[in-house]
């Protein structure tokens, strides 16, 4: 074989290996906790790196994740409200909870469940959590107006009909699994 053929074969093998790894990663969905542990979810995101980065970002935001007790642990999970959309902003429903274990029982101390618009500069990067931003509706009488002002029409109806219980159950399950024996 000549040198060009060998180089072409090497490039094809590297591309095929990269495509295989990327294919395996795209299907992986995560719940992330403050210890960096993850669990699978069945959400539709453009890739698992985006989902993991968004959940880590939410864990760093006081509005989503806080501690009322020093030895508590925080977990967040998100569901994509517009899976067809591949670029930011991404519209999610987020649930973040604070947990402790007491006598081998999981206790949910607090939690926050809300739709959010997550923004990030649309560029190739490693999803620096300092570059993310979010907008979410305010409580009470402002909620409906804020949903209309923040989210596109196709997402608004999903928000008004959203049942967060499945997401909350998945985060509770991850918290239970991660905190066993603590």
PyMOL CGO cylinders between C-alpha atoms (Angstrom):
from pymol import cmd
from pymol.cgo import CYLINDER

trace = [
    CYLINDER, 0.00, 0.00, 0.00, 1.14, 3.48, -0.68, 0.3, 1, 1, 1, 1, 1, 1,
    CYLINDER, 1.14, 3.48, -0.68, 1.44, 6.18, 1.98, 0.3, 1, 1, 1, 1, 1, 1,
    CYLINDER, 1.44, 6.18, 1.98, -1.80, 8.00, 0.96, 0.3, 1, 1, 1, 1, 1, 1,
    CYLINDER, -1.80, 8.00, 0.96, -3.84, 4.81, 1.22, 0.3, 1, 1, 1, 1, 1, 1,
    CYLINDER, -3.84, 4.81, 1.22, -2.46, 4.03, 4.69, 0.3, 1, 1, 1, 1, 1, 1,
    CYLINDER, -2.46, 4.03, 4.69, -3.20, 7.56, 5.90, 0.3, 1, 1, 1, 1, 1, 1,
    CYLINDER, -3.20, 7.56, 5.90, -6.71, 7.39, 4.42, 0.3, 1, 1, 1, 1, 1, 1,
    CYLINDER, -6.71, 7.39, 4.42, -7.37, 4.08, 6.21, 0.3, 1, 1, 1, 1, 1, 1,
    CYLINDER, -7.37, 4.08, 6.21, -6.13, 5.48, 9.52, 0.3, 1, 1, 1, 1, 1, 1,
    CYLINDER, -6.13, 5.48, 9.52, -8.38, 8.52, 9.15, 0.3, 1, 1, 1, 1, 1, 1,
    CYLINDER, -8.38, 8.52, 9.15, -11.39, 6.28, 8.36, 0.3, 1, 1, 1, 1, 1, 1,
    CYLINDER, -11.39, 6.28, 8.36, -10.72, 4.08, 11.40, 0.3, 1, 1, 1, 1, 1, 1,
    CYLINDER, -10.72, 4.08, 11.40, -10.42, 7.11, 13.68, 0.3, 1, 1, 1, 1, 1, 1,
    CYLINDER, -10.42, 7.11, 13.68, -13.63, 8.64, 12.26, 0.3, 1, 1, 1, 1, 1, 1,
    CYLINDER, -13.63, 8.64, 12.26, -15.51, 5.36, 12.64, 0.3, 1, 1, 1, 1, 1, 1,
    CYLINDER, -15.51, 5.36, 12.64, -14.35, 4.98, 16.26, 0.3, 1, 1, 1, 1, 1, 1,
    CYLINDER, -14.35, 4.98, 16.26, -15.34, 8.59, 17.01, 0.3, 1, 1, 1, 1, 1, 1,
    CYLINDER, -15.34, 8.59, 17.01, -18.77, 8.07, 15.43, 0.3, 1, 1, 1, 1, 1, 1,
    CYLINDER, -18.77, 8.07, 15.43, -19.32, 4.93, 17.50, 0.3, 1, 1, 1, 1, 1, 1,
    CYLINDER, -19.32, 4.93, 17.50, -18.42, 6.70, 20.74, 0.3, 1, 1, 1, 1, 1, 1,
    CYLINDER, -18.42, 6.70, 20.74, -20.59, 9.70, 19.86, 0.3, 1, 1, 1, 1, 1, 1,
    CYLINDER, -20.59, 9.70, 19.86, -23.52, 7.42, 19.04, 0.3, 1, 1, 1, 1, 1, 1,
    CYLINDER, -23.52, 7.42, 19.04, -23.22, 5.73, 22.43, 0.3, 1, 1, 1, 1, 1, 1,
    CYLINDER, -23.22, 5.73, 22.43, -23.00, 9.06, 24.29, 0.3, 1, 1, 1, 1, 1, 1,
    CYLINDER, -23.00, 9.06, 24.29, -25.96, 10.71, 22.57, 0.3, 1, 1, 1, 1, 1, 1,
    CYLINDER, -25.96, 10.71, 22.57, -28.42, 8.22, 24.05, 0.3, 1, 1, 1, 1, 1, 1,
    CYLINDER, -28.42, 8.22, 24.05, -27.19, 8.67, 27.63, 0.3, 1, 1, 1, 1, 1, 1,
    CYLINDER, -27.19, 8.67, 27.63, -29.37, 10.87, 29.85, 0.3, 1, 1, 1, 1, 1, 1,
    CYLINDER, -29.37, 10.87, 29.85, -28.43, 12.03, 33.32, 0.3, 1, 1, 1, 1, 1, 1,
    CYLINDER, -28.43, 12.03, 33.32, -29.49, 13.23, 36.73, 0.3, 1, 1, 1, 1, 1, 1,
    CYLINDER, -29.49, 13.23, 36.73, -26.54, 14.98, 38.35, 0.3, 1, 1, 1, 1, 1, 1,
    CYLINDER, -26.54, 14.98, 38.35, -25.97, 15.49, 42.05, 0.3, 1, 1, 1, 1, 1, 1,
    CYLINDER, -25.97, 15.49, 42.05, -23.55, 17.68, 43.95, 0.3, 1, 1, 1, 1, 1, 1,
    CYLINDER, -23.55, 17.68, 43.95, -21.09, 14.80, 44.21, 0.3, 1, 1, 1, 1, 1, 1,
    CYLINDER, -21.09, 14.80, 44.21, -20.95, 14.55, 40.41, 0.3, 1, 1, 1, 1, 1, 1,
    CYLINDER, -20.95, 14.55, 40.41, -22.72, 11.19, 40.26, 0.3, 1, 1, 1, 1, 1, 1,
    CYLINDER, -22.72, 11.19, 40.26, -25.09, 10.58, 37.38, 0.3, 1, 1, 1, 1, 1, 1,
    CYLINDER, -25.09, 10.58, 37.38, -28.04, 8.32, 36.63, 0.3, 1, 1, 1, 1, 1, 1,
    CYLINDER, -28.04, 8.32, 36.63, -29.86, 7.61, 33.40, 0.3, 1, 1, 1, 1, 1, 1,
    CYLINDER, -29.86, 7.61, 33.40, -32.99, 9.50, 32.33, 0.3, 1, 1, 1, 1, 1, 1,
    CYLINDER, -32.99, 9.50, 32.33, -34.98, 9.13, 29.14, 0.3, 1, 1, 1, 1, 1, 1,
    CYLINDER, -34.98, 9.13, 29.14, -35.01, 12.77, 28.07, 0.3, 1, 1, 1, 1, 1, 1,
    CYLINDER, -35.01, 12.77, 28.07, -34.42, 14.04, 24.57, 0.3, 1, 1, 1, 1, 1, 1,
    CYLINDER, -34.42, 14.04, 24.57, -31.41, 16.33, 24.36, 0.3, 1, 1, 1, 1, 1, 1,
    CYLINDER, -31.41, 16.33, 24.36, -29.13, 16.96, 21.39, 0.3, 1, 1, 1, 1, 1, 1,
    CYLINDER, -29.13, 16.96, 21.39, -26.39, 15.15, 23.35, 0.3, 1, 1, 1, 1, 1, 1,
    CYLINDER, -26.39, 15.15, 23.35, -25.64, 13.99, 26.87, 0.3, 1, 1, 1, 1, 1, 1,
    CYLINDER, -25.64, 13.99, 26.87, -22.92, 16.59, 27.34, 0.3, 1, 1, 1, 1, 1, 1,
    CYLINDER, -22.92, 16.59, 27.34, -25.50, 19.38, 27.07, 0.3, 1, 1, 1, 1, 1, 1,
    CYLINDER, -25.50, 19.38, 27.07, -27.81, 17.71, 29.55, 0.3, 1, 1, 1, 1, 1, 1,
    CYLINDER, -27.81, 17.71, 29.55, -25.01, 17.05, 32.02, 0.3, 1, 1, 1, 1, 1, 1,
    CYLINDER, -25.01, 17.05, 32.02, -23.67, 20.61, 31.70, 0.3, 1, 1, 1, 1, 1, 1,
    CYLINDER, -23.67, 20.61, 31.70, -27.11, 22.14, 32.26, 0.3, 1, 1, 1, 1, 1, 1,
    CYLINDER, -27.11, 22.14, 32.26, -27.76, 20.05, 35.36, 0.3, 1, 1, 1, 1, 1, 1,
    CYLINDER, -27.76, 20.05, 35.36, -24.33, 20.94, 36.78, 0.3, 1, 1, 1, 1, 1, 1,
    CYLINDER, -24.33, 20.94, 36.78, -25.07, 24.60, 36.05, 0.3, 1, 1, 1, 1, 1, 1,
    CYLINDER, -25.07, 24.60, 36.05, -28.41, 24.39, 37.88, 0.3, 1, 1, 1, 1, 1, 1,
    CYLINDER, -28.41, 24.39, 37.88, -26.66, 22.83, 40.89, 0.3, 1, 1, 1, 1, 1, 1,
    CYLINDER, -26.66, 22.83, 40.89, -24.45, 25.93, 41.02, 0.3, 1, 1, 1, 1, 1, 1,
    CYLINDER, -24.45, 25.93, 41.02, -27.40, 28.36, 41.03, 0.3, 1, 1, 1, 1, 1, 1,
    CYLINDER, -27.40, 28.36, 41.03, -28.90, 29.38, 44.38, 0.3, 1, 1, 1, 1, 1, 1,
    CYLINDER, -28.90, 29.38, 44.38, -32.39, 29.69, 42.90, 0.3, 1, 1, 1, 1, 1, 1,
    CYLINDER, -32.39, 29.69, 42.90, -32.35, 25.97, 42.00, 0.3, 1, 1, 1, 1, 1, 1,
    CYLINDER, -32.35, 25.97, 42.00, -30.04, 24.38, 44.54, 0.3, 1, 1, 1, 1, 1, 1,
    CYLINDER, -30.04, 24.38, 44.54, -29.43, 25.37, 48.15, 0.3, 1, 1, 1, 1, 1, 1,
    CYLINDER, -29.43, 25.37, 48.15, -28.63, 23.88, 51.52, 0.3, 1, 1, 1, 1, 1, 1,
    CYLINDER, -28.63, 23.88, 51.52, -30.83, 24.24, 54.57, 0.3, 1, 1, 1, 1, 1, 1,
    CYLINDER, -30.83, 24.24, 54.57, -28.72, 21.70, 56.47, 0.3, 1, 1, 1, 1, 1, 1,
    CYLINDER, -28.72, 21.70, 56.47, -24.95, 21.39, 56.36, 0.3, 1, 1, 1, 1, 1, 1,
    CYLINDER, -24.95, 21.39, 56.36, -24.87, 17.64, 55.67, 0.3, 1, 1, 1, 1, 1, 1,
    CYLINDER, -24.87, 17.64, 55.67, -27.51, 17.67, 52.92, 0.3, 1, 1, 1, 1, 1, 1,
    CYLINDER, -27.51, 17.67, 52.92, -26.98, 16.63, 49.30, 0.3, 1, 1, 1, 1, 1, 1,
    CYLINDER, -26.98, 16.63, 49.30, -28.42, 18.29, 46.20, 0.3, 1, 1, 1, 1, 1, 1,
    CYLINDER, -28.42, 18.29, 46.20, -29.61, 16.55, 43.03, 0.3, 1, 1, 1, 1, 1, 1,
    CYLINDER, -29.61, 16.55, 43.03, -31.07, 18.01, 39.83, 0.3, 1, 1, 1, 1, 1, 1,
    CYLINDER, -31.07, 18.01, 39.83, -32.81, 16.48, 36.85, 0.3, 1, 1, 1, 1, 1, 1,
    CYLINDER, -32.81, 16.48, 36.85, -34.15, 18.11, 33.71, 0.3, 1, 1, 1, 1, 1, 1,
    CYLINDER, -34.15, 18.11, 33.71, -36.57, 17.27, 30.94, 0.3, 1, 1, 1, 1, 1, 1,
    CYLINDER, -36.57, 17.27, 30.94, -36.29, 18.84, 27.50, 0.3, 1, 1, 1, 1, 1, 1,
    CYLINDER, -36.29, 18.84, 27.50, -39.53, 20.61, 26.61, 0.3, 1, 1, 1, 1, 1, 1,
    CYLINDER, -39.53, 20.61, 26.61, -38.57, 21.10, 22.94, 0.3, 1, 1, 1, 1, 1, 1,
    CYLINDER, -38.57, 21.10, 22.94, -36.51, 18.08, 21.81, 0.3, 1, 1, 1, 1, 1, 1,
    CYLINDER, -36.51, 18.08, 21.81, -36.59, 19.15, 18.15, 0.3, 1, 1, 1, 1, 1, 1,
    CYLINDER, -36.59, 19.15, 18.15, -34.57, 22.29, 18.99, 0.3, 1, 1, 1, 1, 1, 1,
    CYLINDER, -34.57, 22.29, 18.99, -30.83, 21.62, 18.81, 0.3, 1, 1, 1, 1, 1, 1,
    CYLINDER, -30.83, 21.62, 18.81, -29.35, 25.06, 19.53, 0.3, 1, 1, 1, 1, 1, 1,
    CYLINDER, -29.35, 25.06, 19.53, -29.61, 27.31, 22.56, 0.3, 1, 1, 1, 1, 1, 1,
    CYLINDER, -29.61, 27.31, 22.56, -31.76, 28.54, 24.12, 0.3, 1, 1, 1, 1, 1, 1,
    CYLINDER, -31.76, 28.54, 24.12, -32.97, 25.16, 25.34, 0.3, 1, 1, 1, 1, 1, 1,
    CYLINDER, -32.97, 25.16, 25.34, -36.28, 24.96, 27.18, 0.3, 1, 1, 1, 1, 1, 1,
    CYLINDER, -36.28, 24.96, 27.18, -36.36, 22.55, 30.10, 0.3, 1, 1, 1, 1, 1, 1,
    CYLINDER, -36.36, 22.55, 30.10, -38.38, 21.60, 33.10, 0.3, 1, 1, 1, 1, 1, 1,
    CYLINDER, -38.38, 21.60, 33.10, -36.00, 21.41, 36.04, 0.3, 1, 1, 1, 1, 1, 1,
    CYLINDER, -36.00, 21.41, 36.04, -36.40, 19.76, 39.40, 0.3, 1, 1, 1, 1, 1, 1,
    CYLINDER, -36.40, 19.76, 39.40, -33.71, 20.17, 42.05, 0.3, 1, 1, 1, 1, 1, 1,
    CYLINDER, -33.71, 20.17, 42.05, -34.04, 18.70, 45.51, 0.3, 1, 1, 1, 1, 1, 1,
    CYLINDER, -34.04, 18.70, 45.51, -32.13, 18.77, 48.78, 0.3, 1, 1, 1, 1, 1, 1,
    CYLINDER, -32.13, 18.77, 48.78, -31.89, 15.46, 50.63, 0.3, 1, 1, 1, 1, 1, 1,
    CYLINDER, -31.89, 15.46, 50.63, -30.52, 13.87, 53.78, 0.3, 1, 1, 1, 1, 1, 1,
    CYLINDER, -30.52, 13.87, 53.78, -30.62, 10.34, 55.10, 0.3, 1, 1, 1, 1, 1, 1,
    CYLINDER, -30.62, 10.34, 55.10, -31.85, 9.66, 58.58, 0.3, 1, 1, 1, 1, 1, 1,
    CYLINDER, -31.85, 9.66, 58.58, -32.11, 6.14, 60.01, 0.3, 1, 1, 1, 1, 1, 1,
    CYLINDER, -32.11, 6.14, 60.01, -31.52, 4.77, 56.49, 0.3, 1, 1, 1, 1, 1, 1,
    CYLINDER, -31.52, 4.77, 56.49, -34.51, 6.72, 55.14, 0.3, 1, 1, 1, 1, 1, 1,
    CYLINDER, -34.51, 6.72, 55.14, -34.28, 9.37, 52.45, 0.3, 1, 1, 1, 1, 1, 1,
    CYLINDER, -34.28, 9.37, 52.45, -35.73, 12.70, 53.54, 0.3, 1, 1, 1, 1, 1, 1,
    CYLINDER, -35.73, 12.70, 53.54, -36.44, 15.44, 51.00, 0.3, 1, 1, 1, 1, 1, 1,
    CYLINDER, -36.44, 15.44, 51.00, -35.78, 18.71, 52.83, 0.3, 1, 1, 1, 1, 1, 1,
    CYLINDER, -35.78, 18.71, 52.83, -36.64, 21.08, 50.00, 0.3, 1, 1, 1, 1, 1, 1,
    CYLINDER, -36.64, 21.08, 50.00, -37.05, 21.23, 46.26, 0.3, 1, 1, 1, 1, 1, 1,
    CYLINDER, -37.05, 21.23, 46.26, -37.70, 23.49, 43.33, 0.3, 1, 1, 1, 1, 1, 1,
    CYLINDER, -37.70, 23.49, 43.33, -39.62, 22.54, 40.19, 0.3, 1, 1, 1, 1, 1, 1,
    CYLINDER, -39.62, 22.54, 40.19, -39.92, 25.06, 37.37, 0.3, 1, 1, 1, 1, 1, 1,
    CYLINDER, -39.92, 25.06, 37.37, -39.64, 25.53, 33.61, 0.3, 1, 1, 1, 1, 1, 1,
    CYLINDER, -39.64, 25.53, 33.61, -36.55, 27.41, 32.50, 0.3, 1, 1, 1, 1, 1, 1,
    CYLINDER, -36.55, 27.41, 32.50, -34.97, 28.85, 29.40, 0.3, 1, 1, 1, 1, 1, 1,
    CYLINDER, -34.97, 28.85, 29.40, -31.29, 27.90, 29.44, 0.3, 1, 1, 1, 1, 1, 1,
    CYLINDER, -31.29, 27.90, 29.44, -28.97, 29.94, 27.29, 0.3, 1, 1, 1, 1, 1, 1,
    CYLINDER, -28.97, 29.94, 27.29, -25.37, 29.48, 26.27, 0.3, 1, 1, 1, 1, 1, 1,
    CYLINDER, -25.37, 29.48, 26.27, -23.30, 31.00, 23.45, 0.3, 1, 1, 1, 1, 1, 1,
    CYLINDER, -23.30, 31.00, 23.45, -23.85, 28.73, 20.43, 0.3, 1, 1, 1, 1, 1, 1,
    CYLINDER, -23.85, 28.73, 20.43, -20.24, 27.80, 19.88, 0.3, 1, 1, 1, 1, 1, 1,
    CYLINDER, -20.24, 27.80, 19.88, -18.06, 24.75, 20.21, 0.3, 1, 1, 1, 1, 1, 1,
    CYLINDER, -18.06, 24.75, 20.21, -16.91, 24.53, 23.79, 0.3, 1, 1, 1, 1, 1, 1,
    CYLINDER, -16.91, 24.53, 23.79, -16.77, 22.36, 26.87, 0.3, 1, 1, 1, 1, 1, 1,
    CYLINDER, -16.77, 22.36, 26.87, -19.86, 24.03, 28.38, 0.3, 1, 1, 1, 1, 1, 1,
    CYLINDER, -19.86, 24.03, 28.38, -18.26, 26.28, 30.96, 0.3, 1, 1, 1, 1, 1, 1,
    CYLINDER, -18.26, 26.28, 30.96, -20.90, 26.66, 33.69, 0.3, 1, 1, 1, 1, 1, 1,
    CYLINDER, -20.90, 26.66, 33.69, -19.91, 30.33, 34.12, 0.3, 1, 1, 1, 1, 1, 1,
    CYLINDER, -19.91, 30.33, 34.12, -21.19, 31.10, 30.62, 0.3, 1, 1, 1, 1, 1, 1,
    CYLINDER, -21.19, 31.10, 30.62, -24.70, 29.68, 31.06, 0.3, 1, 1, 1, 1, 1, 1,
    CYLINDER, -24.70, 29.68, 31.06, -27.67, 31.87, 31.92, 0.3, 1, 1, 1, 1, 1, 1,
    CYLINDER, -27.67, 31.87, 31.92, -31.32, 31.16, 32.61, 0.3, 1, 1, 1, 1, 1, 1,
    CYLINDER, -31.32, 31.16, 32.61, -34.72, 32.77, 32.78, 0.3, 1, 1, 1, 1, 1, 1,
    CYLINDER, -34.72, 32.77, 32.78, -37.66, 31.24, 34.60, 0.3, 1, 1, 1, 1, 1, 1,
    CYLINDER, -37.66, 31.24, 34.60, -41.14, 32.48, 35.43, 0.3, 1, 1, 1, 1, 1, 1,
    CYLINDER, -41.14, 32.48, 35.43, -41.81, 34.27, 38.68, 0.3, 1, 1, 1, 1, 1, 1,
    CYLINDER, -41.81, 34.27, 38.68, -44.32, 32.91, 41.18, 0.3, 1, 1, 1, 1, 1, 1,
    CYLINDER, -44.32, 32.91, 41.18, -47.92, 33.87, 41.68, 0.3, 1, 1, 1, 1, 1, 1,
    CYLINDER, -47.92, 33.87, 41.68, -49.79, 36.25, 39.43, 0.3, 1, 1, 1, 1, 1, 1,
    CYLINDER, -49.79, 36.25, 39.43, -46.67, 36.84, 37.26, 0.3, 1, 1, 1, 1, 1, 1,
    CYLINDER, -46.67, 36.84, 37.26, -46.32, 33.15, 36.31, 0.3, 1, 1, 1, 1, 1, 1,
    CYLINDER, -46.32, 33.15, 36.31, -48.61, 33.00, 33.27, 0.3, 1, 1, 1, 1, 1, 1,
    CYLINDER, -48.61, 33.00, 33.27, -47.37, 36.28, 31.78, 0.3, 1, 1, 1, 1, 1, 1,
    CYLINDER, -47.37, 36.28, 31.78, -43.75, 35.23, 32.29, 0.3, 1, 1, 1, 1, 1, 1,
    CYLINDER, -43.75, 35.23, 32.29, -44.35, 31.85, 30.61, 0.3, 1, 1, 1, 1, 1, 1,
    CYLINDER, -44.35, 31.85, 30.61, -45.84, 33.66, 27.62, 0.3, 1, 1, 1, 1, 1, 1,
    CYLINDER, -45.84, 33.66, 27.62, -42.95, 36.15, 27.49, 0.3, 1, 1, 1, 1, 1, 1,
    CYLINDER, -42.95, 36.15, 27.49, -40.10, 33.65, 27.97, 0.3, 1, 1, 1, 1, 1, 1,
    CYLINDER, -40.10, 33.65, 27.97, -41.14, 30.55, 26.04, 0.3, 1, 1, 1, 1, 1, 1,
    CYLINDER, -41.14, 30.55, 26.04, -42.22, 29.94, 22.42, 0.3, 1, 1, 1, 1, 1, 1,
    CYLINDER, -42.22, 29.94, 22.42, -45.85, 29.00, 21.84, 0.3, 1, 1, 1, 1, 1, 1,
    CYLINDER, -45.85, 29.00, 21.84, -45.21, 25.29, 21.26, 0.3, 1, 1, 1, 1, 1, 1,
    CYLINDER, -45.21, 25.29, 21.26, -43.48, 25.06, 24.67, 0.3, 1, 1, 1, 1, 1, 1,
    CYLINDER, -43.48, 25.06, 24.67, -46.07, 27.14, 26.54, 0.3, 1, 1, 1, 1, 1, 1,
    CYLINDER, -46.07, 27.14, 26.54, -48.76, 24.47, 26.21, 0.3, 1, 1, 1, 1, 1, 1,
    CYLINDER, -48.76, 24.47, 26.21, -46.34, 21.79, 27.44, 0.3, 1, 1, 1, 1, 1, 1,
    CYLINDER, -46.34, 21.79, 27.44, -45.58, 23.95, 30.47, 0.3, 1, 1, 1, 1, 1, 1,
    CYLINDER, -45.58, 23.95, 30.47, -49.22, 24.59, 31.33, 0.3, 1, 1, 1, 1, 1, 1,
    CYLINDER, -49.22, 24.59, 31.33, -49.94, 20.83, 31.08, 0.3, 1, 1, 1, 1, 1, 1,
    CYLINDER, -49.94, 20.83, 31.08, -46.67, 19.55, 32.57, 0.3, 1, 1, 1, 1, 1, 1,
    CYLINDER, -46.67, 19.55, 32.57, -46.72, 16.95, 35.33, 0.3, 1, 1, 1, 1, 1, 1,
    CYLINDER, -46.72, 16.95, 35.33, -43.34, 17.03, 37.09, 0.3, 1, 1, 1, 1, 1, 1,
    CYLINDER, -43.34, 17.03, 37.09, -43.96, 13.89, 39.16, 0.3, 1, 1, 1, 1, 1, 1,
    CYLINDER, -43.96, 13.89, 39.16, -42.06, 11.53, 36.82, 0.3, 1, 1, 1, 1, 1, 1,
    CYLINDER, -42.06, 11.53, 36.82, -39.00, 13.83, 36.90, 0.3, 1, 1, 1, 1, 1, 1,
    CYLINDER, -39.00, 13.83, 36.90, -39.26, 14.23, 40.69, 0.3, 1, 1, 1, 1, 1, 1,
    CYLINDER, -39.26, 14.23, 40.69, -39.50, 10.43, 41.08, 0.3, 1, 1, 1, 1, 1, 1,
    CYLINDER, -39.50, 10.43, 41.08, -36.36, 9.93, 38.97, 0.3, 1, 1, 1, 1, 1, 1,
    CYLINDER, -36.36, 9.93, 38.97, -34.39, 12.48, 41.00, 0.3, 1, 1, 1, 1, 1, 1,
    CYLINDER, -34.39, 12.48, 41.00, -35.67, 10.89, 44.25, 0.3, 1, 1, 1, 1, 1, 1,
    CYLINDER, -35.67, 10.89, 44.25, -34.57, 7.49, 42.94, 0.3, 1, 1, 1, 1, 1, 1,
    CYLINDER, -34.57, 7.49, 42.94, -31.08, 8.80, 42.11, 0.3, 1, 1, 1, 1, 1, 1,
    CYLINDER, -31.08, 8.80, 42.11, -30.84, 10.43, 45.54, 0.3, 1, 1, 1, 1, 1, 1,
    CYLINDER, -30.84, 10.43, 45.54, -31.87, 7.16, 47.21, 0.3, 1, 1, 1, 1, 1, 1,
    CYLINDER, -31.87, 7.16, 47.21, -29.31, 5.16, 45.22, 0.3, 1, 1, 1, 1, 1, 1,
    CYLINDER, -29.31, 5.16, 45.22, -26.49, 7.67, 45.69, 0.3, 1, 1, 1, 1, 1, 1,
    CYLINDER, -26.49, 7.67, 45.69, -27.05, 8.18, 49.41, 0.3, 1, 1, 1, 1, 1, 1,
    CYLINDER, -27.05, 8.18, 49.41, -27.27, 4.51, 50.40, 0.3, 1, 1, 1, 1, 1, 1,
    CYLINDER, -27.27, 4.51, 50.40, -24.99, 3.86, 53.31, 0.3, 1, 1, 1, 1, 1, 1,
    CYLINDER, -24.99, 3.86, 53.31, -24.29, 7.50, 54.09, 0.3, 1, 1, 1, 1, 1, 1,
]
cmd.load_cgo(trace, "trace")
